[in-house]
Amino acid sequence: MEFGKQVNFIRKKRGMSLQDLSVLSKVSTSMLSQIERGGKNPTITVACQIAEALNTTLSALLDSQEKREIVVIRKENRPVYFDESSGFQRHLLSPSFPSRGIEFVKNVIPPLSESGMFPAHKSGVKEYIYVEKGSLNVELSKGAYNEQLNEGDSFFFEANTEHKFINETDHECTYFLVIDSTQSKNGG
């Protein structure tokens, strides 16, 4: 199912109007309407704001795969979100099981680019990062905390704060991200 159709499906399933989703996500109703109809492809930041407002994960909005105990995701069938404005890529490596609360993601940031600001997750959500290639600057709380990570470095943080990932080098950065919302308050 396409991203916009999945947003529409979950919004209606939760009994939310476009206006309700707009208020919670801080995305205009006209933009949400265009996204749901497939007329607009949101930035990664906007897509995450929508996911948070729907109390789900970006992965769940990208992948409506049937749930079963053994899942193989072939490289060519992997859900990939590509932010056209920044070149940021988000590859979902795990099946989308929102009720289980774990996402395994591979992110790729082009040289001299960034992810954009991700909204704060619900309290209890944790993120684990491993830099596979390149160098990554992690910025938390609008710059209140910055950490430079290099190839092979790992990083953990409580994700109930705004965060963004920046590649300040002339080389592509690839990092793995595990988002753990199993301890999330409000079913995160």
C-alpha positions as CSV (number, residue, x, y, z in Angstrom):
1,M,0.0,0.0,0.0
2,E,1.3,3.5,-0.8
3,F,2.3,5.8,1.9
4,G,-0.6,8.2,1.4
5,K,-3.2,5.4,1.2
6,Q,-1.7,4.0,4.4
7,V,-2.0,7.4,6.1
8,N,-5.6,7.7,5.0
9,F,-6.4,4.1,6.1
10,I,-4.9,4.5,9.6
11,R,-6.4,8.0,10.1
12,K,-9.9,6.8,9.2
13,K,-9.4,3.6,11.3
14,R,-8.7,5.9,14.3
15,G,-11.7,8.1,13.6
16,M,-9.6,11.1,12.9
17,S,-10.5,13.9,10.5
18,L,-7.9,15.6,8.3
19,Q,-8.2,18.6,10.7
20,D,-7.5,16.4,13.7
21,L,-4.4,15.0,12.0
22,S,-3.3,18.4,10.9
23,V,-3.4,19.8,14.5
24,L,-1.5,16.8,15.9
25,S,1.1,16.6,13.1
26,K,1.5,20.4,12.5
27,V,1.0,19.6,8.7
28,S,-1.6,21.6,6.8
29,T,-4.9,19.9,5.9
30,S,-4.3,20.7,2.2
31,M,-0.8,19.1,2.4
32,L,-2.2,16.0,4.2
33,S,-5.0,15.8,1.6
34,Q,-2.5,15.9,-1.3
35,I,-0.3,13.2,0.5
36,E,-3.3,10.9,1.0
37,R,-4.3,11.2,-2.7
38,G,-0.7,10.5,-3.7
39,G,-0.2,13.9,-5.2
40,K,2.6,14.9,-2.9
41,N,5.6,13.0,-1.5
42,P,6.4,14.5,2.0
43,T,9.9,15.1,3.3
44,I,11.2,12.6,5.8
45,T,10.5,15.1,8.6
46,V,6.9,15.6,7.6
47,A,6.4,11.9,7.2
48,C,7.7,11.4,10.7
49,Q,5.4,14.1,12.1
50,I,2.5,12.3,10.5
51,A,3.5,9.0,11.9
52,E,3.9,10.4,15.4
53,A,0.5,12.1,15.2
54,L,-1.1,8.8,14.2
55,N,0.7,7.1,17.1
56,T,2.5,4.7,14.7
57,T,5.9,4.4,13.1
58,L,7.1,5.6,9.7
59,S,7.8,2.0,8.9
60,A,4.2,1.0,9.5
61,L,3.1,3.7,7.1
62,L,5.6,2.5,4.4
63,D,5.0,-1.2,4.8
64,S,1.6,-2.9,5.0
65,Q,3.2,-6.3,4.8
66,E,1.2,-9.3,6.1
67,K,2.3,-10.2,9.5
68,R,3.7,-13.7,10.2
69,E,6.4,-15.2,12.4
70,I,9.1,-15.7,9.6
71,V,9.6,-12.9,7.3
72,V,12.2,-12.5,4.5
73,I,12.6,-9.1,3.0
74,R,14.6,-9.2,-0.3
75,K,16.8,-6.3,-1.0
76,E,14.7,-5.4,-4.1
77,N,11.5,-5.5,-2.1
78,R,12.7,-3.5,0.8
79,P,10.6,-0.4,1.6
80,V,12.8,2.6,0.9
81,Y,11.8,6.2,1.6
82,F,13.7,8.7,-0.5
83,D,13.6,12.4,0.4
84,E,13.9,14.2,-2.9
85,S,14.9,17.5,-1.4
86,S,17.9,16.2,0.6
87,G,18.7,12.9,-1.0
88,F,18.3,11.2,2.4
89,Q,17.4,7.5,2.1
90,R,15.6,5.4,4.8
91,H,15.7,1.6,4.1
92,L,13.4,-0.5,6.3
93,L,15.4,-3.7,7.1
94,S,12.9,-5.2,9.5
95,P,9.2,-6.2,9.0
96,S,6.8,-3.6,10.1
97,F,5.3,-4.9,13.4
98,P,4.1,-1.7,15.2
99,S,2.7,-3.7,18.1
100,R,6.1,-5.2,18.8
101,G,7.8,-1.8,18.8
102,I,11.2,-2.5,17.2
103,E,12.3,-1.0,13.9
104,F,15.6,-1.8,12.2
105,V,16.6,0.8,9.6
106,K,19.5,1.7,7.3
107,N,19.9,5.4,6.6
108,V,22.0,7.0,3.9
109,I,22.9,10.7,4.0
110,P,24.6,12.2,0.9
111,P,27.7,14.4,1.3
112,L,27.0,17.8,3.0
113,S,23.4,16.9,3.7
114,E,21.2,16.1,6.7
115,S,18.1,14.2,7.6
116,G,16.0,17.2,8.7
117,M,14.6,17.6,12.2
118,F,12.8,14.5,13.4
119,P,10.0,15.2,16.0
120,A,10.3,13.9,19.5
121,H,9.0,10.4,20.0
122,K,6.8,9.4,22.9
123,S,8.4,9.0,26.3
124,G,10.2,5.7,26.6
125,V,11.3,5.4,22.9
126,K,15.0,4.7,22.5
127,E,17.2,4.9,19.5
128,Y,20.5,3.0,18.9
129,I,22.9,4.0,16.1
130,Y,25.8,2.3,14.5
131,V,27.8,4.2,11.8
132,E,28.8,1.8,9.1
133,K,30.5,4.2,6.7
134,G,31.5,7.8,7.0
135,S,30.9,10.4,9.7
136,L,27.7,11.4,11.4
137,N,26.9,14.4,13.6
138,V,23.9,13.7,15.9
139,E,22.1,16.8,17.1
140,L,19.6,16.6,19.9
141,S,17.2,19.2,21.3
142,K,17.8,21.8,18.6
143,G,21.6,21.8,19.1
144,A,21.6,21.5,22.9
145,Y,23.6,18.3,22.5
146,N,25.9,17.4,19.5
147,E,28.0,14.3,19.1
148,Q,30.3,13.5,16.2
149,L,30.4,9.8,15.3
150,N,32.8,8.1,13.0
151,E,32.8,4.8,11.2
152,G,32.4,2.0,13.7
153,D,31.0,4.2,16.5
154,S,27.8,3.5,18.3
155,F,25.4,5.9,20.0
156,F,22.2,5.5,22.2
157,F,19.7,8.1,23.2
158,E,16.2,8.6,24.7
159,A,14.3,9.8,21.6
160,N,11.7,11.9,23.3
161,T,13.5,15.0,22.1
162,E,13.8,16.5,18.6
163,H,16.8,15.1,16.7
164,K,18.5,15.3,13.4
165,F,21.5,13.6,11.7
166,I,24.0,15.6,9.7
167,N,26.8,14.6,7.3
168,E,29.3,17.4,7.2
169,T,31.8,15.6,5.0
170,D,32.3,15.2,1.3
171,H,31.6,11.4,1.5
172,E,28.3,9.5,1.9
173,C,27.4,8.4,5.4
174,T,25.6,5.1,6.1
175,Y,24.3,4.2,9.5
176,F,22.1,1.6,11.1
177,L,19.3,2.7,13.4
178,V,17.2,0.6,15.8
179,I,14.1,2.3,17.2
180,D,12.8,0.6,20.3
181,S,9.3,1.7,21.3
182,T,8.5,-1.3,23.4
183,Q,8.6,0.8,26.6
184,S,6.8,3.7,25.0
185,K,4.1,5.5,27.0
186,N,0.7,5.8,25.3
187,G,1.4,2.7,23.1
188,G,4.0,4.7,21.0
